[in-house]
Structures are given as structure tokens and as C-alpha cells.
Amino acid sequence: MSYLLSSENFIKMSEFIYRKSGIYLEEEKHFEKLAKFVDDRCKKIGADNFRKYFFKLRFEDKDGTEFQELMNGITVNETYFYREVNQFEVVANYLLPELNRSRPKSAPLRILSAPCSTGEEPYSIVLHILEEGKIVDQRDIEIVGIDIDSTVIDKARKGEFSTRSVHAIPKNVLAQWFRKKGLGYAIVDDLVGAVDFKVANVFDRTEMRKLGKFDIIFSRNMLIYFDDASRKEVAMTFYDMLNPGGYVLLGHAEYMSRIVSVFNAKKIDTTLVYQK
Ligand SMILES: C[S@@+](CC[C@H](N)C(=O)[O-])C[C@H]1O[C@@H](n2cnc3c(N)ncnc32)[C@H](O)[C@@H]1O
């Protein structure tokens, strides 16, 4: 199969992607995906070679559309409800009650899911808080979900999910908070809007700062796509975005102690959390 993207241009393109998004692509693993994407974009914009496409991407993309297409094309968005469920239980049963006691009474408790992909992670937080039942009566809780990929954010806002995506939700919870829609499920209308979804790049410090301060940040299964320098940068961004005493939770293959040493690691049951 011949592509417009050569091996030499793969390096140029992967350097550009790394610089802008932290995503580290390796030629052996990712060449085909990127090459197919470039062919597809070239066809759509009428470019007959890589140089024209790359010029447009770097110098003529004033509104960021071409970069957004690139991000939407290369990200891995795998997610599902109740993934690594212990973490949601720890948030609802330990961290939120503790923060409810320690944070000023008038302040809402704020939780960030970065990245949230199609919304299953922040909605799993919502469902655990509702199932726990006590905290919601005592505090305003705000949940924000961000992702660099605008197609997943559009999907998240709709609140519609495949059967596979809801497979780990207990039957009674599914019956209470979802209705059948087409071949999958839709979250009940009362919960659409329970999460504030936004397109944002974790490397864009200005955008991240605009989101405000948080008490808990979930960042699961994104840092694995970054190299050490990018992981460090993002970890420090999260540190700055946390209120004192706030927590970060990472994916099961991600360890803060290997990235930065500014957090205190704590084990609650079997779950590792990192406190500012
Ligand atoms: C595998 S999903 C993880 C979703 C969810 N946290 C989970 O664990 O189920 C990884 C997500 O990271 C997003 N992502 C990658 N680089 C990003 C960046 N620089 N800023 C924000 N999101 C990013 C991708 O678009 C993708 O949706």
C-alpha cells in the first residue's frame, strides 16, 4: 500500500503532534493509522501531496479546524462505565466525605475528569455520588469533563451509550438512570447536563487555568500516551489546579511517584490516591 506520508515525514508530523498535544507516536505502531489519516485529509482538502497538507496544518489553520481534525483522528478514546470501579467507590465513600468536612462550607466540591472521552468516567462519578446519597444533600458538587477530541465531547453531551459501554453498571443502577435508546442506552434527562463537558488540551495552560480550581482530578489512561517530560508537565498543571488537600487519581498502569514527587501517595482500601 502506498501512502502520501513517507517515513521521513512521519517523523516531522509526529514531532508536531508531540509538541502540540504531548501524544507520542511511534513509527512501528502508529505509521499506518497516521498515513491513512493524512491520505483522507488530503483527499478532503484537495491536497495532492503531504507538503501541502502539512503547510496548511502549520501555517493556514487560523481557526484550529485542521488541528482539531488531526486530534479527532489520532486519539484513542477507549472507555466504559465503572472502569476500575474501586476508584469511584473511594471518591464517594472516603474522599468526598473528608473534603466535605475540611473544605469551607459555602464552597462547592469540584471534580475534573481529564480526559473524559465520551463521558463514561464523569457520569460514573455522578452515579456513585447519587448511589451514596448523603453528600448530594449537603453540598453542591460540580463535575467537569474535558478532552482534546471534539467528536468525543459532542457524543458525551448527548448522553447516549452503547450496550458494551454500560456492561459493568449494576442492573438496578442501569434501570434507574438509563432508558433504552435504539441499540444502546440514553442517560435519563435529569442527568443530561450533570457534567459540564468542554474541549480542552491539558497542555494549554491558559485553557486549563480557566477551568478553575478542583478538589479531585481524575486523569486515567491518558498519561500512558505521553513521554516523561509531558507527564511531568501535566502532573504539575494538575497540582496547580488543585485546592490544598485535593486529590489526583490515575489509571491502573500510571504512578505519580514515577512522574513528580510533590504529591503524598495514600492507599485507601486497594486504591492509590495522590494528595496535594
Ligand atoms: C483512553 S481515553 C481515557 C478515557 C477515560 N479517562 C478512561 O480512563 O476511561 C484517553 C483520552 O485522552 C484524550 N487526550 C489525549 N491527549 C490529550 C490532551 N493533550 N488533552 C486532553 N485530552 C487528551 C484522548 O482524546 C482520549 O479520549
The ligand as a Tripos MOL2 file, in Angstrom:
@<TRIPOS>MOLECULE
LIG
   27    29     1     0     0
SMALL
NO_CHARGES

@<TRIPOS>ATOM
      1 C1         -8.2130    6.0650   26.6100 C.3       1 LIG1
      2 S1         -9.1130    7.5590   26.8020 S.3       1 LIG1
      3 C2         -9.3510    7.5670   28.5590 C.3       1 LIG1
      4 C3        -10.7610    7.9590   28.9460 C.3       1 LIG1
      5 C4        -11.0950    7.7940   30.4330 C.3       1 LIG1
      6 N1        -10.2800    8.6600   31.2620 N.3       1 LIG1
      7 C5        -10.9510    6.3650   30.8770 C.2       1 LIG1
      8 O1         -9.9330    6.0330   31.5270 O.co2     1 LIG1
      9 O2        -11.8210    5.5190   30.5830 O.co2     1 LIG1
     10 C6         -7.8150    8.7540   26.5150 C.3       1 LIG1
     11 C7         -8.3380   10.1340   26.1040 C.3       1 LIG1
     12 O3         -7.2850   11.0900   26.2510 O.3       1 LIG1
     13 C8         -7.5600   12.1460   25.3570 C.3       1 LIG1
     14 N2         -6.3550   13.0010   25.2150 N.ar      1 LIG1
     15 C9         -5.1660   12.6760   24.6420 C.ar      1 LIG1
     16 N3         -4.3160   13.7210   24.6850 N.ar      1 LIG1
     17 C10        -4.9750   14.7270   25.3220 C.ar      1 LIG1
     18 C11        -4.6180   16.0710   25.6530 C.ar      1 LIG1
     19 N4         -3.4170   16.5790   25.3490 N.pl3     1 LIG1
     20 N5         -5.5500   16.8350   26.3070 N.ar      1 LIG1
     21 C12        -6.7830   16.3360   26.6110 C.ar      1 LIG1
     22 N6         -7.1750   15.0760   26.2920 N.ar      1 LIG1
     23 C13        -6.2830   14.2790   25.6620 C.ar      1 LIG1
     24 C14        -7.9730   11.3960   24.0900 C.3       1 LIG1
     25 O4         -8.6870   12.2070   23.1890 O.3       1 LIG1
     26 C15        -8.8050   10.2300   24.6590 C.3       1 LIG1
     27 O5        -10.1850   10.4830   24.5850 O.3       1 LIG1
@<TRIPOS>BOND
     1     1     2 1
     2     2     3 1
     3     2    10 1
     4     3     4 1
     5     4     5 1
     6     5     6 1
     7     5     7 1
     8     7     8 2
     9     7     9 1
    10    10    11 1
    11    11    12 1
    12    11    26 1
    13    12    13 1
    14    13    14 1
    15    13    24 1
    16    14    15 ar
    17    14    23 ar
    18    15    16 ar
    19    16    17 ar
    20    17    18 ar
    21    17    23 ar
    22    18    19 1
    23    18    20 ar
    24    20    21 ar
    25    21    22 ar
    26    22    23 ar
    27    24    25 1
    28    24    26 1
    29    26    27 1
@<TRIPOS>SUBSTRUCTURE
     1 LIG1         1 GROUP 0 **** ****
